[in-house]
Amino acid sequence: MRVTFGVLGPVAAWDDAGDAIALKGPRHRAVLARLIVARRRVVPVAHLVTDLWEDPPPDAVGALRTFVAALRRALEPQRPPRSPARLLVTEGPGYALRAEPDAVDAWRFERAVTATGPPEDVLPRIEEALGWWRGPAYADFSDEPWSRTERSRLTELRLHAVERHAEARLDLGLAGEAVPDLDAHVAEHPWREEGWRLLALALYRTGRQGDALAVLRRARELLVEHLGVDPGPGLSRLEADILHHAPHLAPGSPGPADTVWARAAAAYDRSVPSGARARLESTVGLMRDLAVTGGGGLRAAREHRVAAIAAAEELGDVELTARVIGAYDVPAIWTRLDDPEQASHVTAAAERTLAALPPRTPTPLPPGMAAPPAGTAAVPEHATASPQGTAAAPTNGARSPLGPPDAVRARLLATIALESRGANAPRGPVAAREAELLARRLDDPSLLAFVLNGVFMQTFHRTGLAPRRDAIGAELIALSARHGLVTYEVLGHLIRLQARSALADFAGADTHAAAADHLAARHELPLVGVFTQWYRALRLDATGQAPPQEAEAAYRSAAARLDGAGMPGLEHGLLPLALLCLRLRHNSPTSPDDSADFGPYEPWTRPLVLLRLGHRREAAAKLRDVPEPPRDLLLEAMWCLVARAAAAVGDRETMARARAALAPAAAELAGAGSGLLTLGPVSQHLALLR
């Protein structure tokens, strides 16, 4: 018998005929729901007992076994006696529900909502998925701590689905049908900027320009009055477009840009022979532009990039391969890779290409740049950027004597530095340093900007380097503004936003957030708003301008923008981590959800989660095995989590390690250098360790 499960409403199960399966009492359903929350992972018996009873009875474990046995009989009535269960299995210290990926309505819903495709496919798919909701998720366990995080996540996903459904209607010319649902949506969820944007656009397309502008004004008033933030670039840009009757707001009519694109693409296809090397280089240019659109564009660009590199290598043309690899100079701000396997492919290809290039004479070091030992910083920590953001060595506008081959080499080295970010291996810092030495001797602003991005990614070998990164951001802004490198100018502002946040200079960070949003609105760079909205949630939290509940709502709203943004390396585990940091700072009595998915941050969060659940011995054991945190934007935050746990269990050896690691960052806010979250002043953690 095939069993399906429902949690989008009261917890339920159905047999393959669609008939409801009797699940007996509320504790039976609670066991089933708790195992569904765990998503096929094992939940220890001790955790199940804690979740089922606030004050467990003496024979709680025996009662739990009785519930499990009754559930097994209900879910697999035809299973022979004493044969192993197929669905609700015993494994290790506990139980797991091995349901198929499409057997739980919440899991099917998530896949349906996040899948991409043309609007004519998206509309019926999401419409069907929204129909699976029978009420609030896990409706009969809304007060249980173990369901809280999953209920919130599914609620956010449902709101995102409502907005995607409306967007598909607009794309198909059904604006009138979208208005009533969107009106109800923003009334119930007034903090969702995407809902306001879609409602205003739908009203405009139904000929109600005045109502559309009124909606945008109402959204602005709510955001400013209750959250203290201005509308993001999407709302601001739409208001300006409506006032100017921008042609692209009309549904279904290709604008001049679309016409030019179609004609130029057709002409290129006719003129450039199939298999020509020029097609590869042109493709990389398209992928570079595609990547900054975010979402499916970013994912597609990454996938096609690997294929383009492989195609270039197959042709056996080393210079072509080098150009294909180095031309993908997409600015990167986040230090955790979205796809480590893909990054390793790119890095390996760059190394092979470097080795195949003709040898060159080593470049003398510019004044003030001493070669560091392997594995240390790619640039001097106390070096200052040129005030105008120019190269360190004067070039008086003439072509560098090093010539184009060195520019190609520098791009390959910068690629290695970027794609090896977050790693503890020495190759990344060395590649960044070599690339910078070459770039500063070449009269090529775009090359220097790309290389500085790689240098930034390799300034995480220790804590406390926010001032160094601030200098890199300042040089990027000056260099890019002078030479029209818009995406790198935005990058410079985001780097400085992070650095000023780490230094608790929120007035300075506000300036850079506003500048980044302004450039993003002018040049259609939607991913920028993801970072600036997270920053504003951090600011709300760190400055104490709102109670923790409002800060949590702001974090959840920011996390919703990550859905479909195409950055899994940023998205995975970030919201649970931000909420854990928020609750730790405010000494919240709320116990964390043991099934919360902290993603890559699991090793450094787990000891504290166990402590807050009362499992001191397990926490101490986990702490002994905790690895060195990755060298990335959350380095200080991870060490502070370790410091808190070590102090709580009295692990003096780990306390000493944490204190030595955190000492250089004594003047910073832990985690705020990410621009996303914070654990408060590092100095407080050092005092705790003392």
N, C-alpha and C positions, 0 to 999 in steps of 0.2 A: 504494500500500500504506500502510495506517495502522499506525504503529509506536507501541507503548507501552513505557514504561521503568519499571524497578523499582529502587529504592534502599533499600527497607525490608527489608534483608537483603543478600546479595551483589548487586552491580550486574549488571543483566540488561536485555535488550530482547526484545520479542516482536512477531511480525507480526500481521496482522489475523486470521489463523486461530488465533492463540494459540500458535504454535510458536516456540521459542526461536531468536533470531538469533545466529549465531556471531560473537562480538566479538574473536576472536583472543586476543592475549596480554594480560598485566596492564597494560602501558602504554596499550594501546588502551582498555581499560576505565577506566583512570585519567583519560584525556583526557575520555571521555564523562562520568564522574562529576563531574569538576571543572567541566564546562560546565553540568551539572544543578544543582550547588551555586550557580552564578551566576544561576540563574533567568532565563534568556533574555537576560541582559546579556552584553556582549562581554567576553571575557577576553583581554588582550593576550598576544601570543606570548611576550614576555619573562617574564611571570608564569607561563605554562604550563611553560616550560622550567625555571624555578626550582622549581615544584611537582613536576615529574616526576623531576628528578635532584638529588640532594644535591650531586654534583660533575658538572655537565653535560659531556658529551663535546664535542670540537671541532665536530662537525656536528650539534649538538642541534637546531637549527632545521630542518635538512633531515630529521632523523629524525621530528620532530614532524609535519612536512608529510606524511610517509609514513603515520604513524598516522591522520591526519585523512582522507587519501585512502582508506585501507582501511576506515575507519568509514563514509565516505560510500557506498562500494560495498555495504557490508553493510546499511545503513539504507535506501538507495534503489536497489535492484538494477535497477530498470527505468528509471532516469533515462538519457536519451540522452547519448551522449558530448559533452563540452564544453558541455552545458547547465548553467545555474547550479543549485547545490544548493538544496533547499527546506528541509531540516532543519538540517544542520550547515553554517552559512553563514560566509563570510568577510566581515568588516565592519571597516573602519578598521584598527586595529593588531592585530587578532586574530580570534578565532572566537566564535560564539555558537550555541547549540542552540535553535532556534525551535520547540520542542515546544508543542503545544496545552495549555491549562490542565489538561485532564483526562487528558493522556497520561502523566503521571508519578505513580506511586502516592503519593509523599509529598505532592504538591500536592493530590491528591484527598483524602487523609487529613486534611489540615489543614482543608479546607472542610467535610468531614463532621463533624469534631469540634467546630468552632466554630459551626456552624449551630444556630439555636434552633428550638424547636417543642415540642409536647406530648410527655410521656414515652412514649406509645405509638408515636410516630414516632422519637424519639431512640434508644430501645433497639435496634431492629433496624438502624438506620443505623450506630450506633457499633459494634454487634456485627460487622457486615459489615466496617467499616473496620479493626477490630482484627485481623480475619482476613487482612488484606493483609500483615501483618508476617511475614516469612520468617526473621527473625533480627535482630541489631542493625543499625541503619541504616548503610549504607555499610560493611558488615561486612568486606569485603576491603581497606578502606583506613582501618582504625581508628587506625593510628599516624600518619597523615598530618596535619600541621598544618592544611592547607587544608580538611580535612573536620571538624575538631574542633568548631567552633562550630555547624555545621549538625547534626552528630550529636547534640550536647547539646540543641539546640532541639527536634529531633524526639523525642528521648527524653523530654524534659519534656512534650511534647504528648501522647505516648503515655500517660504517667502520668495526665495530666489526663483523657484519654479513658477510662481504666480507672475513674476516680472518677465521671465523668459516667454511665458505663454502670451502675455500682452505684447511683447516685442515681436513675436512671430505674427500676431494679428496685424500689427502696424505694417510689417514688411509685406503682408499679403493684401494691404489696402482695406483692412477691416477696422479702421480707427473707431468708428461709431460703436462697434461691439465691445471694444476695449475700455471705453470711458467708464461705464458703471462699475465694472470690477475694480478698475484702478482707483476710482473715487473711494470705494469702500476700503481698499487696500491701504491707502495713505491715511485715511481716518483712523484705522486701527493701528497702523505702524508709522507714526509721523516722523521717525528718525531715518527712514530709508530714502536716501536721496534719489536712488534709481527709480523708485516708485513715483516720486514727484516729477522727475524728468519725463518719464513715459506718459504720465497723465497730461502734462502740459503739451507734449508733442501730439498726443491723440486729440486733444481739444483743438489745437491749431489746425490739424489736418481735417477736422470736421467743420472748419470755417469759424471757429470761436476764438479768434486771436485775443480778444480782451480777457476772456476767461482763462486762457493759457497764461497770460502775463500775471493775472491775479493769483493763479496757483503758484507761480514761481515766487511772487512776493510773499505769499503765505508761508511757503517753505523757508524762505530766508528769515522771516520773523521768528519762526519756531526754532530754527537752528541757533540763531544768535541769542535769543532770549533764554532758551533752556540748556543749551550745550556750550554757549559762548564761542561758537565757531561760525565762520562764513561758509556759504555753500561752496561745494567743490567746483572744479573746472567744468564738469559736465553741465551743471545747472547754469553757471555763468555764461558758458558758450551758447547754450540753447536760448537764453534770454536775448543775447545779442543777435543771434540768427533770426529769431522771431521778429525783433524790431526792424531788421533789415530785409525781411522776407527772403531769406537765403534760398536759392533755388533747390538746394539738396534736401530741404525739408519736405518738399512735395513727394508723395508716394509714387513709386513705380516709374518715374520719368528720369531717364539718364541725363545727367548734367553734362556740361561741356567737357569736364575732365574725363568722364566715362567714355565719351565719343573719341576724344583724342587718344585715350589709352587703347581702345579697341583697334583703331586704325593703325597706331604705331606698332602694336603687337603683331597685327596681321602683316604689316610691311616687313618687320624683322623676320617673321617666320618665312616669308617668301624670299628675302634677300640673303640671309645667312644660311649656308648649306647645313643640312643635318650632319651631325658629328663634328662640326667645326669647333676648334678649341675656344673660339670667342664665345660660344654659347655657354660654356662652363663659367667663364668669368662674369658674363652678364647675369647668369643665374645667381651667383653669389651676391651680386649687387641687389637683386630682387629680394633674396633671403635676408639681407641686412635690413632692408626697409620693412620687410614682413615681421621681423623679430620685435621691433619696437611697437607693434600694434597690440601685443599681448595676446592672451587666450590661445585660440587655435593657431593663430599666426605664429606665435612664438614657438609652440610645439612643432609645427610644420617646418619652420626655419631650421630648428635643431636637427630634425630628422633628415631633411634634404642636404644639410651641410655635410653630414657624414657620407652620404651617397656621392656628393660632388667631389669630396676629397678622394674617395675610392676610385671614382671615374678618372680623375686627374692622374692618380698613381698608375692606373692601368695603361694610360697613354705613354708612360715612361718619360714624361717631360718634367724634369726636376724644377725648372723655373716656373712652369705653369702650376705645378702642385704647390709651390711656395706661395704664388700669388693667390691661389684659391684658398689656401689656409689663412693667409694673412689679411685677405680682404674682408673677412668677417669681423670687422672691428665694431662690434655691438657693445655699447657701454654696459658695464655690470656693476651693481652696487651691493648685491647680497653675496656673502662669502661662503655659503653652503651650496654645493652643486645641485642642480635639479636632476641631473642624470649622470652619476659618477662613471658608469660604464661607457657612455658616449664620450665623456671628457677624456677617459683613458685612451680611447681610439684616436681622438684628435691629437692628444699629446704625443702618442706614439708616432703618428704620421708626421707631426712637426719635427720630432727628434730624427726620424729617418731622413726627412728632407734636409734638415740642417747638416747632417753627416754627409749627404751627397753633394752639398754645395762646395764650390772651390774653396780651399783654405785661404785665410786672410792673415795679415799681420796684426797682432794684438794692438788694441787702441790704448794710447797712454791715458792715464787717469787725469781728469780735469783737476784743477787746484781745489783742495779741500775735500776730495773724495778718496779716502783710503780704503784699500781692499779689506773687507772683513773676513774672518774665518768662515769656513763653510757652515751653512745652516743658520747664519745670523742675518741681520736685516739687510735688505737689498740696497738701502741707501743709508747714509749717516742719520742717526736719530735726531741730532741737533742741527742738521743742515737747514738752511732757510731758503724758501723759494725765491726766485727772482721777482722783484716787485712788479714787473710788467708781465711776468709769466713767460719770458722768453728763454731760449736755450742758454745754458751756462757759458758756453764758448761763443764769442762774437763771430757772426758769419757775414756781415755787411751785405746780405741779400744775395751773395753769389752761391752757385751750386757747390755743395760740399765736395772736397777732393775724394771723400770716401766713395761717392757715387751710389747709384741705385742698388747694387748688390748688398750694400750694408743696410739699406732701408728694408730690403726683403728679409735679411737676417734678423734685424731688430723686430720686425713684425712676427716672425716665427718665435723668437724668444719671448716676446710679450704674450703671445698666445699660450706658450707653455706656462708662463707665470699666472695667467688668468685661469687656465684649466686645471692647475694644480693647487688652487686656493683651498685653504682649510686643512691641507696636509701638513704633516710634521717633517716631511722629507726636505733635505737641503736644496733639491734641484730648483724649486720654485723661486726662492730668494736669489739664488745665483743667476737664473735666467732673467729675472727682473733687473738685476744690477747690470748685467751685460747689455740688455736692451736699452737701459737708460743711458749708459755710456755712449752707445752708438747714436741714439736719438738726439742727444744734446749736441752732437757735432754735425747734425744734418739740418738743413734749412727746410724743414717739413713739419708745419704745425700739427697736421692731422696725425702724423706718426707719433709725435711727442705726446699728444693727448692720449692716444691708444696705449702707449708705453706707460704713461703715468697711471692709467687705470690698472695695469699689471703691477706697478710699484705699490699702489694702494692695497691691492689684494695680498701683498706679501709683507704688510706692516702689522702682523698679529703674532709675532714670535714671542711676545711677552705682553703683560698688561700695562696699562698706563700710557699708551701711545696716541691718545686722542689729539694732543697738540701737533704731533707729526702729521697725522691724517688731515688735520685742519689746514696745515700749510700746503699739502698736496691739493686739497679742494680749492684753496685760494688761487694756486697757480693754474689749475684747470679752468676756473672761471675767467681769469684774466686772459689766458691764452685763447680760449674758445670764443669769448665775446669779441675779441679783436679780429678773429679770422672766420667768424660765422659758423662755428662748429656747435650747432644748437644742442645736439644730444649730449655732447660732452660738457657744455655749459650747465645743462640740467644735472648731469652727474656731479659736477663740482658743487652745486648747491646742495644736493642730497648728501654728499660726503660731509660738507660743513654743517648741515643740519644734524647729522649724527654726532659729529665731534663737539659741537656746541651743546648738544643735549648731554653728552657725557660730562662736560664741564659745568653743567647746571646753568648754562647761559641760555635760558629759554627765549629771551628777547632776541638774541642773535639767531637762534634756531628758527624763530617765527619769521624773521626776515628772509631766510633762505627757503623756508617752506613756501612763502608767498611768491618768491621769485621763481621757484620750480613750477608751481601751479600756473603762474602767468605764462611761462614759456610753453608748458604742456598744452594750455588752452589754445595758444596761437599756432602751435605746430602739430596738433593732433597726436599727442603722446599719452594715451590713456593709462599706461602702467604707472605713471608718476603719481596719480591720485591715490593709488593703493598705498604708497609709502607715506604720503603726506597725511592721509586720514589716520593711519596707524600712529604717526607722530602726534597728532592732535589728541588721540586717546591716551598716549603716554604722558603728554603735557597735562591733561586733565588729572591724571593719576598722580604724577610726580609733584605738581604744584599744590595739591590739596584744595583745588578750587571747587571740587564737587565731592559728595559723599562716595564711598566705595561702590555703592549700587549704580550710580551714574557712570563711574569709570568703567565698571564691568559692562554696562550696556554699550558704552562707546567702543570697548574692545570687541564685543560681539558684532557690532555693526561694521567695524573695520575688517573683521575676519570674513564677513559675508562677501566683501569685495574680492577676496582671494579665490572664491569659487569660480573656476573657469578662467583665471588670470594666466594660467600656463606656467606657474612657478611652484611646482610641488616641493622643491627644496626649501622654499620659504614657508609654504602653507603647512606642511606636515608637523603637527605637534605644537604649533605656535600659540594657538588660542589657549589650550590647557596650560601651557607654560606661563603665559601672561597672567592668567587668572590665579595660578598658584602663587606667583610673585606678588600679585595684588593682595591676596589673602594673608600671605606671610607678613607683609609690611604692616597690615592693619590688625594683625593678631586675630584674624577671623576664627571663631570657634567651629566653623563649618569644616567637616572632614572631607578630604578630597575623594573623588570617585576613583576607587582602586582600578577600575577598568578604563580610565581615561587614557587616551593614546597620546603619549608624549613624544612619539616618533623618535627622531635621532637624539633627543635630550633625555631619554629614559634612564641611562646609567647615572646621571647626576641628579635627577629628580627623585628616583626611586627611594633612596634612604630617607629623605624627608617625608615622602608620602607614607612610608611604613611607620615612621615615628608618629605622624599625625593620626594614624589609625591605631596606635598603641602597640605596635610590634617592634619593640626596642631591640630585641636580640637579632631579628632578621635585618633590621636597619644597620646594626653594627657590622653584621657579616657582609652586607652589600657594600658598605662603606670601605671595608678593607680591600675590596676588589675593584673599586672605582678607578677608571683609567684617567690619564691626563686629559683635560678638556681639549677639544679641537681648537686650532688657532684661527678663530674667526671672531665675528662681531659680538658674540655672546660669551667670550672667554671670561671676562670679569664676572658675569652673572653666574656661570657654571661654577667658578671657584667659590663664590659667595654661598651658593647652595651647599657645596661640599663643606664649607666652613661652618655653616649653621648646624648641619647634621653631625659633624665631628665634635663640635662643642657640646651638643646635646647628649652624645653617648660617651664623652670623655676620651675620644681617640686622640691622644696627644701627638702621635706621629703624623696623622693626617692634618691635625691643626697646624703643626709646624710647616708642613708643605703648603697649606693654603695661605698661611701668613706670609711666607717667602714669596709666593706667587703674586699676592695681592698688594704687597708693600709699594711697588712703583705706581699703583693706581689710587693712592690714598686720597687724592684730591678729586676723584671722579665719582659719578653716580653709577653703581653697578648695573650693567646691562643697558643703560640709556644710550651708550655709544651705538647701539643697533638702531636707534630711532623708533623702537617698538615697545619696549617694556623696561621696568626697572625694579631692583630690589632695594633701592635707597642708597645712601652714601656708603662707599667702600670703607670709609673711616670707622663707621659703626661696626662693621664686621671685624675689622682689625682690633677694635677695642674689645669686642666679644672674645676674640682669640687670645688677647693679652690676659 
